Amino acid sequence: MSCFLRLCLFLVAACLPLLAAGGAGAGESVFPVTIRHALGTTVIAKKPERVATVAWANHEVPLALGIVPVGFAAANFGDDDADGLLPWVAERLAELKVDMPVLFDEGDGIDFEAVAATRPDVILASYSGLSQADYDTLSQIAPVVAYPQTPWSTDWRDMIRLNSAALGMASEGEVLIAEIEAKIAAEVAAHSDLRGKSAMFVTHLDATDLSMVNFYTTHDTRVRFFKDLGLATPKSVTDASAGNSFSGSISAERIDAFDDVDIVVTYGDHQLIEAMSANPLLARMPAVAHNAVVTLGRDPVGTAANPTPLSIAWVLKDYVALLAEAARKTK
């Protein structure tokens, strides 16, 4: 990115008012910063020196901006070597040449005592499923930045905007967004097969019982990421996304409702594809009939399909290639 573009982005971002998205916002870099979100209003009186994060991926924003949190949640999905770090986070920590931060074990929910022990000045949780009780408890430790509207539905841009605002780095957050967008655009431009195609993300399928199809709605970040990658969300998925839930389900007997889906993305392997193709109901789905199904493992690549500030660049080339391969199989 040119110095001129960086300067323009800095000036634009610095002049932005508090951004409200259903009561959530990213503020200026001048403290105190006030951030409104779904669970309340948070005032951060001065620039935080000790940053803690909870839930999924919030720590990637300060890390991307060169700040090492005093503690963040250990990875509990897609962590191949069980060290609590996803590969893109491990790589960033290595680049910053820092000691390992405290990793919070959230297997049974937020470990409030562990968070308190890190003595944070702010707690970032803009992408999370915090309950009001969680938020109230954490707020007794430090100011908390919660999600803007609904649990687990904050997209990667808003995650960056909210969390960077809390750090007094709103303009740097805008530059980071622009850099990620440029990488996405360059990769998508190299895959014209994606143009005009639609996709849906199925949460998981049991190869031994295909009677129900569970899927992510338009409120989920995985589905929103399709638009970044040049893919449309089919009308059937949009229609099935009423309400605020990030997931839905439908009986396989009603699978014809998804006839407008070109590509299906799901978690599984070749055995699942074989089972879907052999199922008399699912086999009627055009995406299945054309074998335009992308199966992801419960590994870092599958994990990164849920886009986060550091994972996007890490997975982009591989993920787009898988989607383009499936797109070529459609009519």
N, C-alpha and C positions, 0 to 999 in steps of 0.2 A: 504494500500500500504506500502511495506517495506521501511525502511530508505535507503537501498541499491538502490532500484529502484528509489526512489525520487532523490538520489544523481546522478544516471546515467542520468536521464531525465534532471536534472539541467545542468549537464555538456554538454550534447548533445545540448540542447536548447541554452545555452550560446555561443556555438561555431557556431551556424547557422548564415550564412550571411543573409543580408536583403532578405526576401522571396518575390519574385516577382510573382504575379499571374495576368497576363495581365496588369502589371504595378502596382499591389498592393503588399504591403509587410508588413511583421512584422519585426521589428528591434531588435537590442540588447538592453540591459538595460543600456548602456552607452550613455549619452546624449552628443551632440545633436542626436536625432533620426530622420531619414528621412523616410517617408512613401509615396510611390507612389500609386496612386489609379486612378480611372476612371476620376476624375474631376480635377486632378492636382497632385502636389507634396507638401507634408506638412512637414515642419521642426519644430520639437519641441525642443527648445533650452535647456530646463532644466526640471527636473522632475516636473510634474504638481502637485500642491497642491489642487487646486479647479477644480473638474472634473464635467462637465455637459454632458448630452447625449440627443440626440433627436431621434425621430422615435421609432421603435419597438425594445425593449429588449436590446439595447446596454448597459443600466445601469446594466444589470445582470452580465456583466463581472467584472467591479470594485467591485460590491457587493460580488460576489463569491470570489474575491481576498482580501476581507476585507476592501475595500475602499467605503465610502458612498458618492455618488455624491451630489453636491450642488443642483442639479436639474435634473429631467428627465421627460419624457413624461408620462402623466397619461394614464392608460389603457383605451382604448375605445372599447374593444371587450372582451367578456368573463368575465367582472367584475361584479360578482353576487351581491355584496353589494354596488356597485357604490361609492367606496371610492377611486377609481383611482389606486388601487393596485391589481394585481393578487395574488392569495394566496401564491405562492412560493416566491414572492417578499416580501410580508408582513411577512412571516415566517423568511426570512433572515434578514430583518430589526429588527425584534424582537430578533433574535439571537445576532445581533450586539449591541443591546440596545442603539439605537440612536434616536434622534428626527426625525420627519418626514421631508424629504427633500422637496424642492419646486417641485410641480407637474405642468408641462407645459400642457396647454390645446391645443391639436393639432387638434381639431375637424374641424377647418377651415384652417389647415396648421400650419406650424411652427410659434410659437409666438416669434419673434425675440427680442422684447423688454423684454419679461420675461426671455429669455435666457441671454441677456446682463445684466439684473439686478442681476443675480447670480455671476457675475464677474469671469467667468471661466478662467482657464489657458489652457484648452483644451476642445474640443467638440467632442465626439465620435458619429459616425454615420455610422459605417461600414456596418450595415444592415439597409438600408433605400432606399428611392426613391428620394433622393435629386436631384433637378434640378441644372443646372449650376448656375442659379441666386440665388437659396437657398444657395449653397455652397459659392458663392462670398460674399453674405451678412453675413453669419455666420463667414466667414474668417476675416471680419472686427472686430469681437468680440474676437476671439481666433483661434488658429490653429485647423483645422477640419480634422478628419479622415473619408473619404467617402468610398463608396463601391469599391471593387476591379475591377469589370468588368461591370456588368449591375445592374440596380435597382432591389431591392428586391430578389436578387439571391445569397446573401452571406450565405454559410452554417454555421452551429454553430461552426465548428472548426475554419474557417477563421475569424468569428466574434471574437472569443476569441484571435486568434493570432494577429489580427490587433489592437484590443482595448488594449490588454495587452502590446503590444509593445509600444503603445503611453504612457502607464503609467510607462514604464521602467521596466516591469515585464514579459518580454517574456518567461523566463524560468519557472516562476510560471504559466504562461498560458499553457505551454506544460504539466506541471504536472496536471493541472486541466483537460485538454483534456484526458490524460491517465486515470484519475480517472473516468471520465464519460464513456469512452469507456469500462472500466472494468465492470461498473455497467450494461451497455447495454449487453455486452457479457454474463454475468451471467444470466440475465433475459431471453435472447433469447435461451440460452442453455437449459433452462427448458421447452421450447416449440418446440419440434421437428416437430409439425404439420406445422410449417411455412416453413420448408425446401423444396426447389424446387417450391414454389408457387410465383406467380406474383401478383402485385396489381397496381391499378390506383386510383388517387384521383380526384373525381369529385367536382368541386367548389361548386355548388349548383344546385338543380333541383326544379322546380316549379311543385308541384303535380297536378296543374290544367292545366299546359301546358308543356308537355314533348316533344315538337317538336325539341328542341335543347339540346344538351348535352355539357356543359362547363366543362373543366377539366384543371388541373394543368399539365404543361409540366415538362420535366426533368430539367428545369432551376429553378424550385421552390423547396424551402427547404423541404416542406412536402413530395414531391416525393423522394428527395435525402435521406430523413430519412428512407425510406423503405429499402434501402440497409443496413443501420446500423442494422435494425431489421430482417435481414436475408431474405428479400423478393426481388425478381427480378422486374425490370421494363420491362413490355412486349414490344416486338418489335413494336407493333402498337403505343404505346405512344412515344417511341423513334422516330419513323418515323414522328410522328405528332408534334415533338418538334423542327423542323427546325426554324432557326432564334433565337432571343434572348428573345422572350416573355415568361413570366412565366405562361401564360395560353393560352388555345386554345378552339375551339368549333367545333362541328360537328353536322350535321343534324341527327336526330334520324333515318332517312331513311337509313343512312350509318352506323348504329350501328354494323353491321356485321364486320366492320373493327376491332372491339375490342373483337373478339372471343377468342383471346389468353390471355384475362384477367381472372385470377382466382378469385380475390377479388376486390370489389369496396368499397372505403371509400368515404363518402360524409357527408354533413351536412343535418340533417333532423330527422324524427321520423318514427313511424310505419305506419302513413298515407302515407308517401312517398313510403315506401317499397310496400304497398298495391297498390298504383297507378302505380309503376313501373311493378309489377307483372301482373297487369291488362292491361297494355299497349301492344298492339300487336307487336310493334317494339322492345321496350326495353326488353320485356319478352323473346326475342330470345337470348339475351346476356347470355352466360353460367353462369356468376357470378350471374345474377338476377334469372335465372332459378333454380339455386342451393340454392338461398337465402343466398349467400355468400356476403352479403352487410353489411358493418359496418356504422351505422348512428351515427354521433356525434352531440351533441347539441351546441348551441352558448353559451357555459359555459366554465369553466376552463379546463375541459378535452378536449373539442373540440378545444379550443384555443391552448392547449399544444401539439396538433398534429403537430403544426408548431414548431419544436424543438428549444429551446433556452438553454443557459447554466444552468439556474436554474430549468427550467420546466421539463427537461428530467427526472431527478430522481423523481420528484414529480408525473409524469403521467405514468412512464414506466410500472409499473406492470399492471395497468388497461388497458392501450392501447394495450400492447402486448397480454393480455388475450382476448381482443375483436378481435384482428386480428387472433389469434389462433383458436378462436371459429368459425370464418368465414372460415378459412382454412380447418377445419374438414368437412365442408359441400361440399367442392369441390371434384371432382373425380381425 
